[in-house]
Amino acid sequence: MERSVWLFRFACLVALATLGLVCIGGLVTSKGVGMAVPDWPTSFGYSMFALPISMWMTGGVFHEHTHRVWASGVGLLVVLLTRWTAGSPSRKLLARVGLAEIVVGLILMRVNPLWKGEAHFLLGIGGVVLAAACLPWKTAPACPRSVRLAWAAFWLVQIQGSLGGLRVVLDSWVIGGTTGGVVFGMIHGCLGQVFFVLVTCLAVSLSGWTLRWTRQAAGVPAATGVFLGTALVFGQLLLGLWMRHQHAGLAIPDLPLAYGQWWPRTDPDSLLRYASRREGVDVITALQIRMHLFHRINAVLVLGVILQAFRWSRIHPSGHALRTLGTAWLHLVIVQFGLGLFTVLTDRAADIATAHVAVGSLTLAVGCWFSWAARTHRGSAVATAPSVLDSGLPETAAVR
């Protein structure tokens, strides 16, 4: 029991560190300093961990380099979390993976200079994984679900590290008319949200709360709205991610109207007129305006669907897991909605925009927990009360 408590606490620490990483990444994008450090995995030719403080504290370098160092720390924590969660049986697989990454890294260094950064990354992460495998730490694996989530986090954090580096290395490449850095940056941001949800779900699976969800089954809930709301939140985060990378966060600077209209004109003359109103903005495209409008419309849809999910959760008694999750979800989306408004009203202030990203990540995570709980709740109800479903009687009547 003591081991489980400390493993859960360590998983929570990793989740908090991941949330911090998401916030720093959002700050880097909001300030447009993703290329403040032009090389990778080195920083201005220095080892990432040996960059002089005088260079680290200048301009956008501080945010970008902090993001790199923090990401390295999260990667280390995830490797240790995987080793702890999967237990002693994971040592052999970790050793094989670490050795394979080191070998591939050595090969890439000789194949093409373009892949030198990726080679150094593989050598570094491979060494960390191999060191984790060598830890003389005898532990039993956690439950199978937690082990699967831990391994998923293990692989995804390495993919994230590679994508973050490729965003720098391939910045000058052109893919479909867009620079490679922007493409990889968007993929990196999208998977960052998925990774955060994955780590938080791992922490939840280690907490024992899922057993509580099962014990509290008392019927077959209509949980479609929960799944729909979670999907809409994820879509909203993707829209916001696109807007940040395309610098379209203020393509429409007023609200609730857009340039004084519910649906603004997007002909060339109107676009030139919109751009002329904005200081420091040379071009505003029709696509930027439409995506901004879709982001606003989807925000209203998200709020409405989550409000309906909250109303459904209220049918459960006080203290019930689904009721607690429904309340937390509604509060988060209200805060997120307000932060979205303030992002526009403050001309996209970096701290407000970053808070908007952070609360969005938490809203997605709670939505995934809510969906998980609703699914577990429904499955348990089906398993424990087949006679209710077969008889066609109302659930309340069956309970009586």
Residue pairs with C-beta under 8 A, 6 or more apart in sequence:
3 139
4 142
4 206
4 208
7 84
7 85
7 142
7 206
8 203
8 206
8 207
8 208
10 80
10 81
10 84
11 81
11 85
11 199
11 202
11 203
11 206
12 203
13 77
14 74
14 77
14 78
14 81
14 199
14 203
15 196
15 199
15 200
15 202
15 203
17 70
17 73
17 74
17 77
18 74
18 195
18 196
18 199
18 200
19 196
19 358
19 361
19 362
20 70
21 67
21 70
21 71
21 74
21 192
22 192
22 193
22 196
22 357
22 358
22 361
23 354
23 357
23 358
24 63
24 66
24 67
24 70
25 67
25 188
25 189
25 192
25 357
26 244
26 353
26 354
26 356
26 357
26 358
27 63
27 350
27 354
28 34
28 60
28 63
28 64
28 67
29 185
29 189
29 244
29 245
30 244
30 249
30 348
30 350
30 353
30 354
31 60
31 63
31 350
32 60
32 247
33 59
33 60
33 61
33 63
33 64
34 64
34 167
34 168
34 181
34 185
35 64
35 168
35 171
35 181
36 59
36 60
36 61
36 63
36 64
36 65
37 43
37 44
37 61
37 64
37 65
37 68
37 168
38 44
38 168
39 45
39 117
39 168
40 68
40 117
40 121
40 164
40 165
40 168
40 169
41 48
41 68
41 117
41 120
41 121
41 124
41 165
42 48
42 117
42 120
43 51
43 55
43 65
43 68
44 51
44 55
46 52
46 55
48 65
48 68
48 69
48 72
49 69
49 72
51 65
55 61
56 62
56 65
56 66
68 164
71 160
71 161
71 164
74 157
75 125
75 128
75 157
75 158
75 161
76 128
78 153
78 154
78 157
78 199
79 94
79 125
79 128
79 129
79 132
79 154
79 157
80 132
81 150
81 153
81 202
82 90
82 94
82 132
82 150
82 151
82 153
82 154
83 90
83 91
83 94
83 132
83 133
83 135
83 137
84 137
84 139
85 141
85 142
85 146
85 147
85 149
85 150
85 202
85 206
86 141
86 142
86 147
86 150
86 151
87 139
87 140
87 141
87 142
87 147
88 137
88 138
88 139
88 140
88 141
89 141
90 133
90 141
91 133
91 134
91 135
92 133
94 129
94 130
94 132
94 133
95 130
95 133
95 134
97 126
97 129
98 126
98 127
98 128
98 129
98 130
98 131
98 132
98 133
99 126
99 130
100 126
101 122
101 123
101 125
101 126
101 129
102 122
102 123
102 126
102 127
102 130
104 122
104 126
105 118
105 119
105 120
105 121
105 122
105 123
105 126
106 119
106 123
107 119
108 115
108 116
108 118
108 119
108 122
109 115
109 116
109 119
109 120
114 169
117 165
117 168
117 169
118 162
118 165
118 166
118 169
121 161
121 162
121 165
125 158
125 161
141 147
142 150
142 205
142 206
143 205
145 205
145 210
146 202
146 205
146 206
149 198
149 201
149 202
149 205
150 202
152 198
153 195
153 198
153 199
153 202
156 191
156 194
156 195
156 198
157 195
159 191
160 188
160 191
160 192
160 195
163 184
163 187
163 188
163 191
164 188
166 180
166 184
167 180
167 181
167 184
167 185
167 188
168 181
170 180
170 181
170 184
171 179
171 180
171 181
172 179
172 180
172 181
173 179
173 180
173 181
174 180
175 183
176 183
182 245
182 246
185 245
186 241
186 242
186 245
189 241
189 244
189 245
190 237
190 238
190 241
193 234
193 237
193 241
193 361
193 364
196 361
196 364
196 365
197 361
197 364
197 365
197 368
200 365
200 368
200 369
201 365
201 368
201 369
201 372
204 210
204 369
204 372
209 321
210 372
210 373
210 376
212 321
213 321
213 322
213 372
213 373
213 376
213 377
213 380
214 376
214 377
214 380
215 380
216 316
216 320
216 321
216 322
216 377
217 376
217 377
217 378
217 380
217 381
217 384
218 316
218 381
218 399
219 381
219 385
219 388
219 395
219 399
220 378
220 381
220 382
220 385
220 388
220 389
220 395
221 312
221 322
221 374
221 377
221 378
221 381
222 312
223 312
223 371
223 374
223 375
223 377
223 378
225 305
225 308
225 309
225 312
226 309
226 312
226 367
226 370
226 371
226 374
227 371
227 374
228 305
229 302
229 305
229 306
229 308
229 309
229 329
229 367
230 364
230 367
230 368
230 370
230 371
232 298
232 301
232 302
232 305
233 302
233 306
233 333
233 360
233 363
233 364
233 367
234 364
235 298
236 295
236 298
236 299
236 302
236 360
237 360
237 361
237 364
239 291
239 294
239 295
239 298
240 295
240 356
240 357
240 360
242 248
242 291
243 249
243 251
243 288
243 291
243 292
243 295
244 353
246 288
246 291
248 285
248 288
248 291
248 292
249 292
249 343
249 348
249 353
250 278
250 344
250 347
250 348
251 284
251 285
251 288
251 289
251 291
251 292
252 258
252 259
252 264
252 289
252 292
252 293
252 296
252 344
253 277
253 278
253 344
253 347
254 260
254 344
255 296
255 341
255 344
255 345
258 264
258 289
258 292
258 293
259 270
259 274
263 293
264 270
264 274
264 289
266 286
266 289
266 290
271 283
271 284
271 285
271 286
271 289
274 284
274 289
275 281
275 282
275 283
275 284
278 284
299 337
299 340
302 333
303 333
303 334
303 337
306 329
306 330
306 333
306 367
307 330
309 326
309 329
309 330
309 370
310 326
310 327
310 329
310 330
312 326
313 322
313 323
313 325
313 326
313 327
314 323
314 326
316 322
316 323
317 323
321 373
321 377
322 370
322 373
322 374
322 377
325 366
325 369
325 370
325 373
326 370
328 366
329 363
329 366
329 367
329 370
332 359
332 362
332 363
332 366
333 363
335 359
336 356
336 359
336 360
336 363
339 352
339 355
339 356
339 359
340 356
342 349
342 352
343 349
343 352
343 353
343 356
346 352
382 389
385 398
387 398
388 395
388 398
391 398
